[in-house]
């Protein structure tokens, strides 16, 4: 299953991508920090919402992103359960 990692609600309207802690195709654990951002004078990190593989970095270092923007795509091995 693919999960979009988005910029969550923050006190500022936008943030700048400072650096990625992981690269595309890296395996990540749930709650592992993925990316560091700067909003105003405050830096913060966004953790992985699930365990899986980071298949695409959408927002590159230096990009300015707004709340709700997709930063990366994470692929998990969890399949959605099918109802019989």
Order of alpha helices (4+ residues) and beta strands (2+ residues): beta-beta-beta-beta-beta-beta-beta-beta
